[in-house]
Amino acid sequence: MLPGVSPGACKARRVAVLPICAGGLPKRSRSRCNSNLRRVVGLQRGPQGGLLGPRGLPAQKESRVDDSHHRRRVQVGVAACRRTQRVVIIVRMKHRLLVLLVLAALAGGGWIGYGRWVAQSERVTYRTAPVQRGTIVSTVSATGTVQPLVKVLVGSQISGTVMQWHADFNQRVERGFVLAQLDQDRLKAILDQRSAAVSVAKAQVEEARAKLATAQLDRQRIENLFRQSNASDYELDSSRAAEAAALAAVHAAEAQLEAAEADRRQAASDLEKTVIRSPIDGVVISRDVDAGQTVAASLQAPTLFTIANDLTQMRVEAAVSETDIGRVREGMRAEFRVDAYPERRFHGTVTQVRFAETVVDNVVTYTTLIDVENPDLALRPGMTATIVFEVAKAENVLMVPNAALRFSPDARPVEPGRPGRVQPPRPRVFRLEGQRLVEIPLQTGLNDGSYTEVKAGDVQEGLEVVVERQGGSSQRSAAPPRMPRF
């Protein structure tokens, strides 16, 4: 149906209903098209807003119209309306195309600016290092303490009060040297008592022996009388029993004498122990006693002095981790440093690798002994040492920096069949061809912590290999950034 024309008017004019201006045009264009159609058909607005025909009568009352002429006029109006519609569509398309061109120009300008200023600042570069030829020493590291070869803890076997001491720190002493002396009064009194007991026991032995001699004489006399029939059997038996009893009394007295003498020897030994002597030749490295101090040796002998045998021969007790102990052997060379001489290196030989473990905070270590010469007495007992064991050595070999082996341009692959488990990367390095990374597989050998031996691989001395990524964000790829979307 024609916009603005009632169904009655269209029927009176015998006009086919053509919805050509029903949509697809802006509001202003639709109004213009409706006006053109009414003018072509011969309709006009009346004073009261209704449609009037060519004769001024309402459109519904006019029926005498030349249908062919009227149809031609309608066709002309429809053609004009279609031209208007095409013009509007073309204008709208041009408007949209202009908007797209402006947006494309803005996007292109932004992309050019991004590539010139931002991308230039984030461009990825790489730092390289050359493949070298040299000597690689594989080592095992550990920590330990410096101790004397022989260290004796001198204590007291008896309790008492220290009267005086005769040896101090760093003093050289010989075997038998008096280090300290305890109070002797009580032990001297005990010794006198035991000596008196020995004297009493000796007298008892003499008395028993005299009684034995008397019993023997009585027996002999009774036997003579018995042979002459002047003594009875009872008298003979009694004399013999008396002799046996006297002999037993002698044995008992002699045993008591031996016990008394043992007690006296014990008292004399205790008295002698009040004098504390050095058991070895050496140097006093510790003194833990002062005059007037009471020493109690009821359960365990307290340590009064510590003496080192010879400080020119020292030993390092190293704690080697359970992961490295399998590569440490007796006779192996070792090198260590101490904090007192950070620039000096000391050398020694492994003399013992103990089987007994030491567990501290769930960490298992094994004690390894290293003997070292100390002629200038630079090493002192208790120093902390950082030890390096030389387990293997390769000379005149190609070696690459460990940083080159650790470098990876992307994430490591996930192990097949093991979700979330990452495969350990195979030994490889990368070299640069322009801005492209080329992977070089390697077969590696010894590792000294900084360099790794190359046993096989397409590398040669002087080849520059990538060791580090520089510039750009660490999370970005080396490829150029993508064009932004709109």
C-alpha positions in Angstrom: 0.0 0.0 0.0 1.2 3.5 -0.8 2.3 5.5 2.2 -0.1 8.3 3.0 -2.9 6.9 0.7 -5.9 5.2 2.3 -7.2 1.9 0.9 -10.4 3.6 -0.4 -8.4 6.1 -2.4 -6.3 3.4 -3.9 -9.4 1.4 -4.8 -11.1 4.5 -6.3 -8.1 5.2 -8.5 -7.6 1.5 -9.4 -4.0 1.8 -8.3 -2.0 -1.4 -7.6 -0.7 -1.5 -4.1 3.1 -1.3 -4.4 5.0 -1.2 -1.1 8.1 0.4 -2.7 8.5 3.1 -0.1 7.6 1.1 2.9 11.2 0.9 4.2 14.9 1.1 3.4 14.8 4.9 3.4 15.4 7.5 6.0 12.4 9.2 7.5 13.0 12.5 5.5 13.3 10.5 2.2 10.2 8.5 2.9 8.2 11.8 3.4 9.5 13.2 0.1 8.7 10.0 -1.8 5.1 10.0 -0.4 4.6 13.6 -1.5 5.8 12.8 -5.0 3.5 9.9 -5.3 0.4 11.9 -4.1 1.3 14.6 -6.6 1.7 12.2 -9.5 -1.5 10.3 -8.7 -3.4 13.7 -8.4 -4.1 13.6 -4.7 -3.6 16.6 -2.4 -4.1 17.5 1.2 -7.4 19.1 2.1 -7.9 21.9 4.6 -8.9 19.3 7.2 -6.0 17.0 6.5 -7.9 14.6 4.2 -7.0 13.6 0.6 -8.8 15.4 -2.3 -8.9 14.3 -5.8 -8.2 16.4 -9.0 -11.7 17.9 -9.0 -11.5 19.0 -5.3 -13.8 16.2 -4.2 -12.8 13.6 -1.6 -10.7 10.9 -3.1 -13.2 8.2 -2.2 -16.0 9.9 -4.3 -14.1 10.4 -7.5 -14.3 7.5 -9.8 -14.2 8.9 -13.3 -10.5 8.9 -14.0 -8.7 7.8 -17.0 -7.2 4.6 -15.8 -4.4 4.3 -18.3 -3.3 7.9 -17.9 -3.5 7.5 -14.2 -1.4 4.3 -14.3 1.3 6.0 -16.4 1.5 8.8 -13.9 1.8 6.2 -11.1 4.7 4.5 -12.9 6.5 7.8 -13.3 6.1 8.4 -9.6 7.3 5.0 -8.7 10.4 5.4 -10.9 11.2 8.7 -9.3 10.8 7.1 -5.9 13.2 4.3 -6.9 15.7 6.8 -8.1 15.5 8.6 -4.8 16.0 5.3 -3.0 19.1 4.4 -5.0 20.6 7.8 -4.4 20.0 7.5 -0.7 21.6 4.0 -0.6 24.6 5.2 -2.6 25.1 8.2 -0.3 24.8 5.9 2.7 27.4 3.4 1.3 29.7 6.3 0.5 29.4 7.5 4.1 30.2 4.1 5.5 33.1 3.6 3.1 34.5 7.0 4.2 34.2 6.0 7.9 36.0 2.7 7.1 38.8 4.5 5.2 39.3 6.9 8.2 39.5 4.0 10.6 41.9 2.1 8.4 44.1 5.2 8.1 44.1 5.6 11.9 44.9 2.0 12.4 47.7 2.1 9.9 49.2 5.2 11.5 49.0 3.6 14.9 50.7 0.4 13.7 53.5 2.4 12.0 54.0 4.3 15.2 54.0 1.2 17.3 56.5 -0.6 15.1 58.8 2.5 15.0 58.9 3.4 18.7 57.4 0.7 20.9 58.5 -2.5 19.0 62.0 -1.0 18.5 62.3 -0.7 22.3 61.1 -4.4 22.8 63.1 -6.0 20.0 64.8 -9.1 21.3 68.6 -9.5 21.1 70.9 -12.2 22.3 74.2 -12.3 24.1 76.7 -14.9 22.9 79.9 -16.5 24.1 82.6 -18.4 22.2 83.3 -22.1 22.3 86.7 -22.5 23.9 89.4 -25.2 24.2 91.0 -25.9 27.5 91.1 -28.1 30.6 88.0 -29.1 32.6 88.2 -30.5 36.1 85.1 -32.1 37.6 84.9 -31.5 41.3 82.8 -32.3 44.4 82.4 -29.6 47.0 81.9 -30.1 50.8 82.5 -28.3 54.1 84.3 -29.5 57.2 86.5 -28.5 60.1 90.2 -28.5 60.7 91.4 -30.8 63.6 94.7 -32.1 64.9 95.7 -35.6 64.0 95.8 -36.6 67.7 93.8 -34.7 70.3 93.7 -35.9 73.8 91.2 -34.8 76.4 92.9 -34.9 79.8 90.5 -35.3 82.8 90.5 -36.3 86.4 89.6 -39.8 87.6 88.9 -38.7 91.2 87.0 -36.0 92.8 88.6 -33.2 94.7 89.6 -29.5 94.8 92.1 -28.1 92.4 95.0 -26.7 94.4 97.1 -25.4 91.5 97.6 -25.8 87.7 101.0 -25.6 85.9 100.1 -25.5 82.2 98.3 -22.8 80.2 97.0 -22.3 76.6 99.5 -22.8 73.8 102.1 -24.2 76.2 104.2 -27.1 74.9 104.4 -30.0 77.4 106.1 -33.3 77.5 104.8 -36.7 78.5 104.5 -36.8 82.3 104.5 -33.1 82.8 102.4 -32.0 85.8 99.4 -30.1 84.5 97.5 -29.6 87.8 97.3 -30.9 91.3 94.2 -31.7 93.5 93.9 -31.6 97.3 95.7 -34.6 98.8 94.9 -34.4 102.5 91.9 -36.8 102.5 93.6 -39.3 100.3 96.8 -39.3 102.4 94.7 -40.1 105.5 93.1 -43.0 103.7 96.5 -44.2 102.6 97.7 -44.1 106.2 94.7 -46.1 107.3 95.3 -48.7 104.6 99.0 -49.0 105.6 98.0 -49.6 109.2 95.6 -52.3 108.1 98.4 -54.0 106.2 100.5 -54.0 109.4 97.7 -55.6 111.4 97.2 -58.2 108.7 100.9 -59.0 108.7 100.8 -59.5 112.5 97.8 -61.8 112.2 99.7 -63.8 109.7 102.7 -64.2 112.0 100.3 -65.3 114.8 98.6 -67.8 112.7 102.0 -69.2 111.6 103.1 -69.6 115.2 99.9 -71.4 116.1 100.5 -73.7 113.1 104.0 -74.5 114.4 102.7 -75.4 117.8 100.0 -77.6 116.3 102.6 -79.4 114.2 104.8 -80.1 117.3 101.7 -81.4 119.2 100.9 -83.8 116.4 104.4 -85.2 116.2 104.5 -85.7 120.0 101.1 -87.5 119.9 102.2 -89.7 117.0 105.3 -90.8 118.9 103.3 -91.6 122.0 100.8 -93.5 119.9 103.5 -95.7 118.4 104.6 -96.5 122.0 100.9 -97.2 122.8 100.9 -94.4 125.3 98.3 -92.3 123.4 94.9 -93.1 122.2 93.4 -92.8 118.8 91.3 -89.9 119.9 94.4 -87.9 121.0 96.1 -88.6 117.7 93.1 -87.5 115.7 92.7 -84.3 117.8 96.3 -83.3 117.2 96.0 -83.8 113.5 92.7 -81.7 113.4 94.4 -78.9 115.4 97.3 -78.8 112.9 94.9 -78.5 110.0 93.0 -75.7 111.7 96.2 -73.8 112.3 97.2 -74.2 108.7 93.8 -72.8 107.6 94.2 -69.9 109.9 97.5 -69.1 108.3 96.0 -69.1 104.8 93.2 -66.8 106.0 95.6 -64.4 107.6 97.7 -64.3 104.5 94.6 -63.5 102.4 93.6 -60.7 104.7 97.1 -59.4 104.3 96.8 -59.4 100.6 93.5 -57.5 100.8 95.0 -54.9 103.1 97.9 -54.5 100.7 95.5 -54.1 97.8 93.5 -51.4 99.7 96.8 -49.6 100.4 97.8 -49.7 96.8 94.4 -48.3 95.8 94.8 -45.5 98.2 98.3 -44.8 96.9 97.0 -44.8 93.3 94.2 -42.4 94.2 96.8 -40.2 95.9 98.9 -40.3 92.8 96.0 -39.4 90.6 95.7 -36.1 92.4 98.6 -35.1 90.3 97.3 -34.7 86.7 100.1 -35.3 84.2 100.3 -35.0 80.4 99.8 -38.3 78.6 101.6 -37.2 75.4 104.0 -34.7 74.0 102.1 -31.8 72.5 100.6 -28.4 72.9 97.9 -27.4 75.3 95.1 -26.0 73.2 92.5 -25.8 75.9 92.4 -25.4 79.7 89.1 -25.7 81.5 90.2 -25.6 85.2 91.2 -23.0 87.7 92.6 -23.1 91.2 90.0 -23.7 93.9 87.6 -25.4 91.4 85.9 -28.6 92.7 86.1 -31.6 90.3 83.4 -34.2 90.6 84.2 -37.5 88.9 81.4 -39.6 90.1 80.0 -40.7 86.7 82.2 -39.2 84.0 85.7 -37.8 84.1 85.5 -34.1 83.6 87.9 -32.6 80.9 90.5 -30.3 82.4 92.9 -29.9 79.5 93.0 -30.6 75.8 96.4 -31.4 74.3 97.1 -31.7 70.6 100.0 -34.1 69.7 101.5 -32.2 66.7 100.0 -29.1 65.0 102.3 -29.4 62.0 100.2 -32.4 60.9 96.5 -31.5 60.7 93.3 -33.3 59.5 90.2 -31.9 57.8 86.9 -33.7 58.7 84.7 -33.1 55.7 81.0 -33.8 55.5 80.3 -35.1 52.0 76.7 -35.3 50.8 75.2 -38.7 50.0 74.7 -37.6 46.4 78.5 -37.0 45.9 80.1 -39.6 48.2 80.1 -42.2 45.4 82.7 -40.2 43.5 85.1 -39.6 46.5 87.9 -42.2 46.9 90.8 -42.7 49.3 94.0 -41.3 47.9 92.2 -38.6 46.0 93.7 -35.1 46.0 91.7 -32.3 47.7 92.0 -28.6 47.9 90.4 -26.4 50.5 90.3 -22.8 51.8 89.6 -21.3 55.2 88.1 -18.0 56.0 91.2 -16.8 57.8 93.2 -17.0 54.5 90.7 -16.5 51.7 93.4 -16.1 49.0 95.4 -19.1 50.1 94.8 -22.7 49.0 95.7 -25.7 51.0 96.2 -29.2 49.6 95.8 -32.6 51.2 95.0 -36.2 50.5 91.9 -38.2 51.3 92.9 -40.9 53.9 89.6 -42.3 54.9 86.0 -42.3 53.7 83.8 -43.6 56.6 80.8 -45.8 56.1 78.9 -44.5 59.1 76.3 -41.8 58.2 75.6 -38.6 59.9 72.0 -37.3 59.8 71.3 -33.7 60.6 67.9 -32.2 59.9 67.1 -35.2 57.6 70.3 -34.5 55.6 72.6 -37.5 55.2 76.4 -36.9 55.0 79.5 -39.1 55.3 82.7 -38.1 57.2 85.8 -38.0 55.0 89.2 -37.4 56.5 91.9 -35.4 54.7 95.5 -35.2 55.9 97.3 -31.9 55.3 100.7 -30.5 56.1 100.8 -27.4 58.4 104.5 -26.5 58.8 103.9 -22.8 59.5 101.0 -23.5 61.9 98.6 -21.4 59.8 95.8 -23.9 60.2 94.3 -24.0 63.7 91.9 -26.5 65.3 88.3 -25.7 64.7 88.7 -23.7 61.5 85.9 -24.1 58.9 87.1 -25.4 55.6 85.5 -25.3 52.1 86.8 -28.4 50.3 86.9 -29.2 46.6 87.7 -32.8 45.6 89.1 -33.4 42.2 87.2 -36.4 40.8 88.0 -36.2 37.1 90.1 -34.1 34.6 90.0 -33.6 30.9 92.7 -31.6 29.1 92.7 -29.8 25.7 89.0 -30.4 25.0 86.2 -28.2 23.5 84.0 -26.7 26.2 80.9 -24.6 26.1 79.6 -22.3 28.8 76.9 -23.8 31.0 74.8 -20.8 30.4 74.6 -21.8 26.7 73.3 -25.3 27.7 70.7 -23.8 30.1 69.4 -21.3 27.4 66.1 -22.3 25.8 64.0 -20.1 23.5 60.8 -21.7 24.6 59.3 -23.9 27.3 60.5 -27.5 27.6 58.3 -30.2 26.1 56.0 -32.2 28.3 56.9 -35.9 28.5 54.5 -38.1 26.5 52.2 -40.1 28.6 53.1 -38.1 31.7 50.7 -35.1 31.9 52.4 -32.1 33.6 55.8 -33.8 33.8 58.5 -32.0 31.9 61.2 -33.8 29.9 64.7 -33.0 30.9 66.2 -31.1 27.9 68.8 -32.9 25.9 72.2 -31.2 25.7 72.1 -28.5 23.0 73.2 -25.0 22.2 71.9 -22.4 19.8 73.8 -20.2 17.3 72.4 -17.1 15.4 71.8 -16.9 11.7 70.7 -13.3 11.4 67.7 -13.2 13.8 67.0 -16.9 13.6 68.1 -19.4 16.2 69.7 -22.7 15.0 69.8 -25.6 17.4 73.0 -27.7 17.6 72.6 -31.1 19.5 75.7 -32.0 21.6 77.1 -35.0 23.5 78.6 -33.6 26.7 81.1 -34.9 29.3 82.7 -33.4 32.4 81.3 -30.3 34.0 83.2 -27.9 36.3 80.3 -25.7 37.2 81.1 -23.0 34.6 82.0 -25.0 31.4 81.0 -28.4 30.1 83.1 -30.7 27.9 81.9 -31.3 24.3 82.4 -34.9 23.2 80.5 -34.7 20.0 78.6 -32.0 18.1 78.7 -29.6 15.2 80.8 -27.0 17.1 84.3 -25.7 16.7 86.6 -23.5 18.7 85.5 -19.8 18.4 81.9 -20.5 17.5 79.5 -18.0 19.1 76.7 -19.7 20.9 73.7 -18.0 22.6 73.9 -17.7 26.4 71.2 -15.2 27.2 68.2 -13.3 25.9 68.5 -9.5 26.0 65.9 -6.7 25.4 62.1 -7.0 25.2 60.0 -8.7 27.7 60.9 -12.2 28.9 57.4 -13.4 28.3 57.3 -12.2 24.7 58.2 -14.3 21.7 61.0 -13.2 19.3 58.4 -13.0 16.5 57.1 -9.5 15.6 53.9 -8.4 17.3 50.5 -9.0 15.6 48.3 -6.4 14.0 45.7 -5.2 16.5 42.1 -6.0 15.7 39.2 -3.5 15.5 
